[in-house]
Amino acid sequence: MTRIAILGGGPGGYEAALVAAQLGADVLVVERDGLGGACVLADCVPSKTLIATSESMTTFAFSEPLGVRLRSGQRPEDEVSVDLAVVNARVKALALAQSIDIARRVGREGVEVVRGTGRLVGPNRLVVRTDDGEEGYGADIVLVATGASPRTLPGVECDGERILSWQQLYDLPALPEHLIVVGSGVTGAEFASAYQALGSQVTLVSSRDRVMPSEDADAALLLEDVMTRRGMHIAERSRATAVSRSADGVVVTLKDGATVEGSHCLVAVGSVPNTSGLGLEHVGVITDEHGYVVVDGVSRTSVPGVYAAGDCTGVLLLASVAAMQGRIAMWHALGDAVSPLRLSHVAANVFTDPEIATVGLGQAAVEVDRGGVQEVKLPLATNARAKMQGILDGFVKLYCRPGTGTVLGGVVVAPRASELILPVSLAVENNLTVDQLAHTFSIYPSISGSITEAARQLHRSARS
């Protein structure tokens, strides 16, 4: 029986464990905090639970044009408030419940889980430190899936009270009066959007000329416009250099010497891999200049028998990618059929309001190959279902190859875009054409109808 040792019980680790157990291996998972890892306990699951509450607040805030009235006669947005202590208690309880569910599933498959931290002392040997001391384990295959942690600014210490990382937000007893978010990437934008909806005044400090510079430009600019119209102050081209406590809040100092004062500051400036202290250099596993483990398309490291998956690889910091990397690693290691990870087929979502979902070819690639790509962009303002729901902002964008009509990618900006992107993702994964998408029934009225309508318009373009 093949012995598998997995360092880290996040999505990359526990999904790999399930595959390995299914294929008949003897599996050990070493996890410090609980199955699900930081993703479930302190990152993705908590943040999206918080955002679910913010979505409810947004629904109330914009329900008056739909005829919703409170018996008090007050406007819904003036009458509804959030009890952040209750919200955070729910966030943490749900995260813990999800971790327990994962542990039960892994346990049913016969996977051994050890609470502790591990390090490699050889390609097929590791030492695990627990509260009871250290113990050695042998393994035929090792998977490193130790994730990443929030990065902070040089000289800035997150104290969990006023200066916060995104993993520390869930201990706040009350809603921040004025939250300064440093960092306008996906994480910063998501929390800025969420806390604005919850009722905080929000200032978003962005070092670039627009929020989320790595996302579709049309989508990012639309989101920035929505945020600004709802009252958010976005400080563009303003790099933060320091964050300090004041008598009753925080002061953020910018590179030009200007300052921004608020009640709390969220530092959301990226992640650093959890790869130090794992013994990687001892066994010859290569990491890049930022400390991320270098892997190939089937999750192999530079050392035979040692694989890596998830955020510690820096490939694409998404739970879905981590899980797929872990599965691919086990399929490959245990001799099952496997295809290398294809990042061009990864569907991703930004959980702002509205959400931004993308898959396949991106705008940057389209700009490079203008002659080889056909594009249609349909505003949701023309969609019947969107009108009924009072949706004013959003669009569907679809790309295809001229001539063949093969779907190359798409963007959906809308409430629940994370659900709406699936048909486009299926089309990209299976090399479907816009003709096939156009001939697929969509519900009328529905937001997804804009996807089939875009395909019908590309049907004409692809043949023109």
MARRO-507424 format. One record per residue (C-alpha): x, y, z; residue in one letter. Coordinates in pm, whole numbers, padded with zeros to 5 digits, always signed. Layout:
BEGIN
XYZA ...
end
This chain:
BEGIN
+00000+00000+00000M +00136+00341-00099T +00192+00574+00196R +00089+00935+00138I +00182+01217+00377A +00014+01554+00329I +00133+01869+00504L -00168+02098+00533G -00539+02025+00555G -00678+02306+00340G -00854+02251+00005P -00535+02127-00161G -00462+01890+00123G -00800+01742+00212Y -00911+01703-00151E -00583+01523-00223A -00643+01301+00080A -00989+01203-00046L -00853+01110-00389V -00561+00915-00244A -00792+00722-00010A -01028+00647-00298Q -00733+00502-00492L -00638+00275-00202G -00346+00462-00045A -00262+00487+00325D -00304+00861+00393V -00176+01087+00669L -00275+01455+00690V -00085+01690+00919V -00284+02005+00998E -00219+02267+01263R -00557+02438+01303D -00829+02208+01174G -00935+02050+00848L -01023+02306+00587G -00720+02505+00694G -00711+02884+00680A -00944+02879+00378C -01232+02740+00583V -01148+02870+00928L -01014+03221+00864A -01027+03318+00498D -01260+03217+00215C -01553+03068+00409V -01567+03344+00675P -01530+03625+00423S -01804+03493+00196K -02031+03440+00498T -01980+03803+00596L -02043+03907+00236I -02372+03712+00239A -02493+03948+00513T -02374+04250+00316S -02572+04124+00015E -02886+04120+00227S -02819+04479+00329M -02776+04580-00035T -03108+04418-00120T -03280+04629+00146F -03095+04945+00048A -03218+04930-00312F -03563+04780-00259S -03765+05102-00242E -03796+05139-00624P -03947+04787-00627L -04227+04904-00397G -04093+04768-00067V -04206+04976+00232R -04162+04931+00606L -04465+04962+00831R -04285+05240+01016S -04294+05443+00697G -03917+05479+00698Q -03704+05398+00396R -03556+05046+00423P -03198+05171+00399E -03255+05411+00689D -03425+05155+00913E -03214+04839+00874V -02883+04800+01058S -02629+04527+01127V -02527+04378+01461D -02167+04294+01375L -02114+04086+01689A -02400+03859+01582V -02271+03848+01225V -01921+03755+01337N -02049+03490+01577A -02235+03333+01284R -01928+03362+01063V -01708+03174+01309K -01972+02913+01393A -02032+02838+01026L -01659+02812+00956A -01614+02568+01244L -01913+02362+01129A -01768+02341+00779Q -01434+02226+00919S -01610+01956+01124I -01802+01840+00816D -01476+01803+00624I -01314+01616+00912A -01604+01370+00925R -01586+01309+00551R -01209+01253+00562V -01248+01027+00865G -01507+00812+00689R -01254+00751+00411E -00999+00617+00661G -00757+00911+00646V -00541+00959+00956E -00529+01322+01074V -00261+01448+01313V -00296+01790+01479R +00042+01955+01452G +00308+02086+01216T +00542+01886+00996G +00878+01926+00829R +01068+01716+00579L +01388+01552+00694V +01423+01353+00371G +01230+01303+00047P +01041+01014+00208N +01063+01111+00571R +00900+01377+00787L +00887+01478+01151V +00560+01596+01303V +00551+01818+01610R +00238+01796+01827T +00157+01903+02182D +00298+01568+02294D +00635+01607+02124G +00782+01496+01791E +00726+01177+01594E +00875+01055+01267G +00675+00919+00972Y +00777+00751+00651G +00602+00820+00321A +00632+00710-00039D +00474+01035-00158I +00467+01374+00016V +00232+01659-00074L +00310+02008+00058V -00013+02208+00086A +00061+02457+00362T -00112+02761+00211G -00022+03126+00259A -00068+03401+00516S -00162+03769+00488P +00125+03995+00390R +00163+04324+00572T +00343+04650+00502L +00705+04685+00620P +00705+04809+00979G +00327+04769+01019V +00205+04530+01286E -00155+04412+01273C -00277+04429+01633D -00621+04272+01583G -00791+04577+01735E -00755+04876+01504R -00499+04758+01248I -00623+04433+01102L -00540+04160+00857S -00835+04001+00678W -00814+03705+00918Q -00865+03933+01220Q -01184+04109+01116L -01413+03853+01276Y -01328+03953+01633D -01454+04311+01593L -01733+04377+01846P -01895+04655+01642A -01905+04790+01290L -01608+05020+01211P -01723+05379+01181E -01464+05452+00911H -01270+05159+00764L -00959+05236+00562I -00876+04947+00330V -00515+04945+00214V -00487+04743-00106G -00729+04741-00399S -00679+04387-00526G -00953+04127-00505V -00939+04090-00125T -00935+04464-00061G -01217+04528-00306A -01433+04250-00159E -01404+04376+00198F -01440+04741+00096A -01762+04656-00090S -01892+04441+00197A -01829+04688+00479Y -01973+04973+00275Q -02293+04769+00238A -02292+04684+00609L -02292+05055+00692G -01930+05162+00743S -01779+05466+00580Q -01502+05321+00362V -01186+05466+00211T -01004+05239-00034L -00633+05317-00080V -00517+05201-00423S -00162+05225-00548S -00280+05187-00909R -00498+05402-01134D -00798+05172-01085R -00916+04902-00849V -00831+04538-00927M -00581+04610-01206P -00547+04239-01285S -00919+04195-01357E -01119+04272-01670D -01089+04649-01717A -01455+04705-01809D -01564+04511-01501A -01322+04686-01267A -01419+05031-01391L -01789+04951-01354L -01733+04830-00998L -01531+05141-00916E -01815+05357-01048D -02069+05168-00835V -01855+05198-00522M -01807+05571-00576T -02177+05635-00640R -02257+05458-00314R -02028+05689-00120G -01689+05516-00107M -01379+05733-00134H -01116+05572-00355I -00767+05719-00320A -00609+05618-00650E -00234+05620-00719R -00183+05651-00343S +00063+05400-00203R +00041+05353+00174A +00377+05353+00351T +00275+05339+00717A -00020+05268+00945V -00023+05382+01307S -00264+05404+01598R -00408+05740+01701S -00590+05828+02022A -00920+05689+01896D -00842+05530+01561G -00575+05493+01295V -00366+05711+01065V -00254+05585+00724V +00042+05770+00577T +00074+05781+00199L +00391+05797-00010K +00337+06166-00091D +00317+06249+00279G -00060+06289+00294A -00253+06109+00566T -00593+05941+00592V -00760+05908+00931E -01019+05649+01024G -01143+05428+01304S -00990+05103+01169H -00752+04992+00897C -00762+04666+00701L -00428+04575+00542V -00497+04372+00227A -00174+04380+00030V -00137+04019-00077G -00008+03695+00071S +00318+03524+00161V +00361+03146+00127P +00383+02928+00438N +00700+02751+00324T +00960+02844+00583S +01050+02581+00841G +00926+02292+00627L +01270+02156+00545G +01222+02215+00173L +01575+02341+00118E +01707+02043+00315H +01564+01797+00062V +01625+02012-00247G +01274+02141-00321V +01314+02458-00527I +01125+02773-00432T +01115+03102-00623D +01240+03441-00504E +00917+03496-00309H +00927+03158-00135G +00659+02984-00343Y +00718+02619-00426V +00791+02571-00796V +00565+02304-00951V +00480+02176-01298D +00136+02111-01448G +00085+01791-01247V +00200+01948-00916S +00548+01790-00909R +00828+01977-00735T +01196+01950-00822S +01229+01642-00598V +01083+01307-00717P +00803+01192-00488G +00742+01541-00346V +00440+01732-00478Y +00290+02068-00381A -00054+02223-00416A -00244+02537-00327G -00143+02887-00226D +00207+02779-00124C +00278+02729-00496T +00160+03076-00598G +00006+02932-00916V -00334+03096-00871L -00453+03169-00520L -00802+03017-00541L -00949+02736-00332A -01075+02566-00649S -00726+02569-00800V -00571+02438-00477A -00822+02152-00470A -00757+02064-00834M -00379+02077-00785Q -00414+01838-00493G -00632+01597-00688R -00401+01608-00990I -00101+01538-00766A -00259+01221-00628M -00392+01103-00963W -00043+01141-01106H +00142+00994-00809A -00085+00690-00790L -00087+00617-01163G -00438+00729-01249D -00526+00907-01574A -00456+01279-01543V -00436+01595-01751S -00212+01887-01649P -00372+02187-01483L -00500+02433-01743R -00516+02780-01595L -00692+02909-01906S -00995+02702-01803H -01015+02824-01443V -01333+03011-01350A -01281+03284-01091A -01511+03521-00906N -01475+03847-00717V -01741+03862-00445F -01807+04233-00460T -02145+04393-00533D -02196+04336-00819P -01988+04019-00849E -01733+03977-01127I -01694+03626-01272A -01443+03536-01543T -01328+03228-01731V -01099+03158-02024G -00947+03427-02240L -00900+03759-02064G -00911+04115-02191Q -00534+04150-02196A -00504+03854-02435A -00784+03995-02651V -00599+04326-02685E -00292+04139-02811V -00489+03927-03062D -00764+04161-03178R -00788+04001-03522G -00824+03652-03383G -01106+03714-03137V -01469+03818-03178Q -01634+03990-02881E -01986+04083-02773V -02073+04281-02462K -02437+04309-02353L -02540+04545-02071P -02783+04397-01821L -02991+04713-01852A -03152+04553-02159T -03226+04222-01982N -03592+04179-01881A -03517+03986-01562R -03258+04244-01456A -03516+04519-01501K -03766+04327-01287M -03510+04287-01009Q -03399+04649-01022G -03049+04560-01140I -02894+04870-01293L -02527+04775-01324D -02365+04479-01497G -02298+04312-01828F -02223+03985-02003V -01917+03965-02227K -01838+03667-02450L -01533+03592-02666Y -01512+03345-02954C -01278+03246-03238R -01388+03385-03578P -01479+03122-03832G -01510+02827-03597T -01708+03018-03334G -01532+02831-03051T -01604+02996-02716V -01276+03130-02575L -01394+03295-02257G -01631+03535-02094G -01706+03782-01818V -02025+03822-01616V -02079+04126-01394V -02400+04084-01198A -02546+03973-00866P -02465+03602-00831R -02223+03613-01125A -02046+03321-00955S -02347+03106-01046E -02407+03257-01389L -02054+03191-01523I -02101+02812-01524L -02242+02778-01879P -01952+02982-02015V -01708+02770-01815S -01865+02452-01955L -01834+02595-02307A -01465+02679-02259V -01382+02344-02099E -01554+02142-02373N -01462+02357-02675N -01824+02438-02750L -01913+02689-03018T -02132+02995-02995V -02377+02810-03223D -02412+02532-02964Q -02453+02788-02686L -02705+02986-02891A -02913+02673-02954H -02931+02595-02582T -03255+02687-02407F -03234+02954-02140S -03524+03049-01915I -03723+03359-02003Y -03694+03586-01823P -03351+03519-01671S -03013+03685-01637I -02857+03379-01802S -03060+03466-02109G -02803+03736-02179S -02542+03462-02223I -02736+03284-02495T -02822+03620-02652E -02452+03710-02664A -02388+03374-02831A -02656+03445-03091R -02496+03778-03173Q -02154+03614-03200L -02306+03356-03432H -02354+03635-03684R -02013+03789-03609S -01827+03459-03633A -01962+03405-03983R -01923+03762-04105S 
end
